[in-house]
Amino acid sequence: QVQLVESGGGLVQAGGSLRLSCVASGSILSISAMRWYRQGPGNQRELVAAITAGGSTSYANSVKGRFTISRDNAKNTVYLQMNSLKPEDTAVYYCNSYGKWGQGTQVTVSS
């Protein structure tokens, strides 16, 4: 079993930055792609960013140029650096990998 634990969410003013972390633990046999999703109020869960085992990245158009996904394979950790945050980025952010979901971390951006 693999567990994912997110951290780093919080309340920030528009234009500010946050860095989310997601640590994978448990029976990890190989490196896997890792993804960040978010679900805002009244919205469906959407893919924000992804990183492959080899480090290739992809982003939703809405966050390109503002968010950066990265990973530390030695620590089984994926990060999401979020800059120039906007109120519409307000959501619960979830980590997804190894067929599992984390519990989510709340990001609230005030205008």
Buried (B, 14 or more C-beta within 10 A) or exposed (E): EBBBBBEBBEEBEEEBEBBBBBBBEEEEEEBBBBBBBBBBEEEEBEEBBBBBEEEEEBBBEEBEEBBBBBBEEEEBBBBBBBBEBBEEBBBBBBBBBBEBBBEBBEBBBEE
